[in-house]
Structures are given as C-alpha cells and as structure tokens.
C-alpha cells in the first residue's frame, strides 16, 4: 500500500491551503482592523459640530494610522501569546494522558469503550477494539484529547506565523477606511467615501470567508458586514454624544 502524503492529501482532496489554515487570524485581524480604524473616522465625524468639513485630514490620518499600527502590534502579539498558551496546554494535558495510559490502562480502556459506544458502536465490538487500541498509547492519547478533553491538536501550530498573519491582516484591511483621506481634502464627501470603503472592505472580508469555507455566501457576507456596521454606528454615536 502506497504511503499517503498528508500535506498533499489535505491540499488536493480537501482543498485546505494556507488561506484556510490562517482563516481565523485573517478574519479576526481583518475585521478588527476595519472596525478599529473606521471608529477613529466615525468618532471624528460624530464629534464635529459643523459636520465633517471641519475634520482635519491630518488629524484623521495621524490618529488613524497611530491607532492602526498600535492595535495591529497588540493584536499580533496577543495572537502569538494565545496560540503559544494553547499549544503549551495541549502538550501538557497530552503528557498527562500518556502517563495515565501507562499507570492505569484498565481505567483508560473503560473510557475508550464508553467513547466508542456513545458514538454508535456495539458494546461487544467496542470492548474488543479497545483491547487493540490500548496497545497504541499515542493514538489513544490523540483520541482522548479530542473526545474527552475536546481540545484541538496544537502541536503543529505556529505562534509566530499566527501572530504575523493577524498583524498583516489587521493592517491590510484596517488601512482601507483611511484611503479617501490620503487622496482628497476632508469634507462630507470624503467621509461618505470612507463609509463606502469600509463597507467594501467588510464585503471583501465576508467574500473571503465564503471562498474559504464554501458556506452560504449571504450569511458569510451578512454577518461580517453586520458586525462591522454595528461597531461603526456605536463609534459615531459616541462621538456625537461627546460633542454634545
């Protein structure tokens, strides 16, 4: 029997590429980047007593870019620490499972039988299979981590890459609401252009979710736009209330 290359199998048979691998970081960072940056724009617009014509483009860009990169670094480092912590916890708990398999195999075998029965296997069949499985501690440990502790295998996770992808996604999507202020003098039209750019960025992020997951297109885009729009409205309202 030919040996299966799992990387090739995941890519060709399941369509799981690098984009899907980092989808969580891209969507998380992208959505936060869009919302965070537009919150600056919307806050200025809401706080302007005479309308957006009095908003200085330089002020929007300075505060927007400073906030964008500060939050991007914070998000990236936060993702790094989060992935690192999850991986350390997984490795630690898996080590405990292997030790329990070594010191108390009877108890672990009983747990295997119960897991198999709960998933539709006949008790006699589960008992027979458990005799073979208990001799494969690495396999059983993986089963226990997934079924008993409900923990995702993080041993191949890369905290550095996860953090970097979160940072890059945050910056790439977060800069979009500021683009009109780079190109035109501040005013009502520029603010409206920023609103449209923000909406387009949220739609792009939603389409990216859909393309990666192949779930319902309207749901993927609608959820992304709804979350971003809600945050933008709150930012504008807070700015307006502060302005009195």
C-alpha positions in Angstrom: 0.0 0.0 0.0 1.4 3.4 -1.0 2.1 5.8 1.8 -0.1 8.9 1.9 1.4 12.3 1.9 -0.9 14.1 4.3 0.0 17.6 3.3 -0.8 16.8 -0.3 -3.9 14.9 0.6 -5.3 17.9 2.6 -4.5 20.3 -0.2 -5.8 18.2 -3.1 -8.6 16.2 -1.6 -9.9 18.6 0.9 -8.9 21.9 -0.6 -7.2 23.1 2.6 -4.4 25.5 1.7 -2.6 28.2 3.6 -5.5 30.6 3.4 -7.8 28.1 5.2 -5.1 27.4 7.7 -4.9 31.0 8.7 -8.5 31.9 8.1 -9.2 32.5 11.8 -6.3 35.0 12.0 -7.2 36.7 8.8 -10.9 37.2 9.6 -10.2 38.1 13.2 -7.4 40.6 12.4 -9.2 42.0 9.3 -12.5 42.7 11.0 -10.8 44.3 14.0 -8.6 46.4 11.7 -11.6 47.7 9.7 -13.7 48.4 12.7 -10.9 50.0 14.8 -9.8 52.3 12.1 -13.2 53.4 11.0 -14.1 54.0 14.6 -11.5 56.8 14.5 -13.0 58.3 11.4 -16.6 57.9 12.7 -15.6 59.3 16.0 -14.2 62.4 14.4 -17.3 62.8 12.2 -19.7 62.3 15.1 -17.8 64.8 17.3 -17.7 67.5 14.6 -20.3 70.2 15.5 -20.4 71.7 12.0 -20.1 68.4 10.1 -17.2 66.5 8.6 -15.9 69.5 6.6 -14.2 70.7 9.8 -12.3 67.4 10.4 -8.7 67.9 9.5 -7.4 65.2 7.2 -4.1 65.2 9.0 -5.8 64.6 12.4 -7.7 61.7 11.0 -4.6 60.2 9.4 -2.4 60.7 12.4 -4.8 59.2 14.9 -6.0 56.6 12.4 -2.5 55.3 11.5 -1.2 55.5 15.1 -4.2 53.5 16.3 -4.0 51.1 13.4 -0.3 50.1 13.9 -0.5 50.2 17.7 -3.5 47.9 17.7 -2.1 45.7 15.0 1.0 45.1 17.1 -1.1 44.4 20.1 -3.4 42.0 18.2 -0.4 40.2 16.6 1.4 39.8 20.0 -1.9 38.8 21.6 -2.5 36.1 19.0 1.1 34.9 19.5 0.6 34.5 23.2 -2.8 32.9 22.8 -1.5 30.3 20.3 1.6 29.7 22.5 -0.6 29.1 25.6 -3.0 26.8 23.8 -0.1 24.7 22.4 1.6 24.5 25.8 -1.7 23.5 27.5 -2.3 20.8 24.8 1.2 19.3 25.2 0.9 19.3 29.0 -2.5 17.6 29.0 -1.4 15.1 26.4 1.5 14.2 28.6 -0.9 13.6 31.5 -3.0 11.3 29.2 0.1 9.3 28.2 1.0 8.9 31.9 -2.5 7.7 32.8 -2.3 5.2 30.0 1.0 3.9 31.4 -0.1 3.8 35.1 -3.8 2.9 34.8 -4.6 1.2 31.5 -7.7 -0.5 32.8 -9.4 2.8 33.6 -8.3 4.2 30.2 -9.6 1.2 28.4 -13.0 1.6 30.1 -13.1 5.2 28.9 -12.3 4.0 25.3 -15.2 1.6 25.4 -17.6 4.3 26.6 -16.5 6.7 23.9 -16.9 4.1 21.2 -20.4 3.1 22.5 -21.5 6.7 22.7 -20.6 7.0 19.0 -22.8 4.1 17.9 -20.6 1.0 18.3 -21.9 -2.1 19.8 -20.6 -2.8 23.4 -19.0 -6.2 22.4 -17.3 -4.7 19.4 -16.1 -1.7 21.4 -14.7 -3.9 24.1 -12.8 -6.0 21.5 -11.4 -3.0 19.7 -10.3 -1.3 22.9 -8.0 -4.3 23.6 -6.1 -3.4 20.4 -6.2 0.3 20.9 -4.8 0.2 24.4 -1.6 -1.1 22.9 -1.3 2.1 20.8 -0.9 4.8 23.5 -0.1 7.6 21.0 -3.3 7.0 19.1 -5.4 6.7 22.3 -3.9 9.9 23.6 -5.0 11.7 20.5 -8.5 10.3 20.8 -8.7 11.3 24.5 -7.5 14.8 23.8 -10.2 15.2 21.1 -13.1 13.3 22.6 -12.6 13.5 26.3 -11.0 16.9 26.7 -12.3 18.4 23.5 -9.0 20.1 22.7 -7.7 20.8 19.2 -4.3 19.4 18.4 -2.0 22.4 18.6 1.4 20.7 18.3 1.9 21.9 14.7 0.6 25.4 15.4 3.0 28.2 14.9 2.5 31.1 17.3 4.9 33.3 15.3 3.0 32.8 12.0 -0.4 33.2 13.7 0.7 36.4 15.2 2.2 37.7 12.0 -0.9 36.8 9.9 -3.1 38.6 12.4 -0.9 41.7 12.3 -0.7 41.7 8.4 -4.5 41.2 8.1 -5.2 43.9 10.6 -3.1 46.4 8.7 -4.1 45.4 5.2 -7.9 45.7 5.9 -7.6 48.4 8.5 -6.0 50.9 6.2 -8.9 50.9 3.8 -11.2 53.3 5.7 -8.3 55.8 5.7 -7.6 55.7 1.9 -10.0 58.5 1.0 -8.2 60.8 3.5 -4.9 60.1 1.7 -6.4 61.1 -1.6 -8.8 64.0 -1.0 -9.4 67.1 1.1 -11.6 66.4 4.2 -15.3 67.0 3.9 -18.7 65.4 3.9 -17.9 63.6 0.6 -14.7 62.2 1.9 -16.4 60.8 5.0 -19.0 59.2 2.8 -16.2 57.8 0.7 -14.7 56.3 3.8 -18.0 54.8 4.8 -18.3 53.2 1.3 -14.6 52.0 1.5 -15.3 50.5 4.9 -18.4 48.7 3.6 -16.5 47.4 0.6 -13.7 46.1 3.0 -16.3 44.3 5.1 -17.8 42.8 2.0 -14.4 41.7 0.8 -13.7 40.0 4.1 -17.1 38.3 4.0 -16.4 37.0 0.5 -13.0 35.7 1.7 -14.8 33.8 4.4 -17.2 32.4 1.9 -14.4 31.4 -0.6 -12.5 29.6 2.2 -15.4 27.8 3.8 -17.9 27.5 0.9 -20.7 28.1 3.3 -23.7 30.3 2.4 -22.5 33.5 0.7 -25.2 35.8 2.1 -24.6 34.5 5.6 -20.8 35.0 5.4 -21.0 38.5 4.0 -24.0 39.5 6.0 -22.5 38.5 9.4 -19.3 40.3 8.6 -21.0 43.5 7.4 -23.5 43.5 10.3 -20.7 43.2 13.0 -18.7 45.9 11.4 -21.6 48.2 10.8 -22.8 47.9 14.4 -19.4 48.9 15.8 -19.2 51.8 13.3 -22.6 53.1 14.4 -21.6 52.9 18.1 -18.4 54.8 17.4 -20.3 57.6 15.5 -22.9 57.8 18.2 -20.3 58.1 21.0 -18.5 60.9 19.1 -21.8 62.7 18.7 -22.7 62.4 22.4 -19.3 63.6 23.5 -19.7 66.6 21.2 -22.9 67.3 23.0 
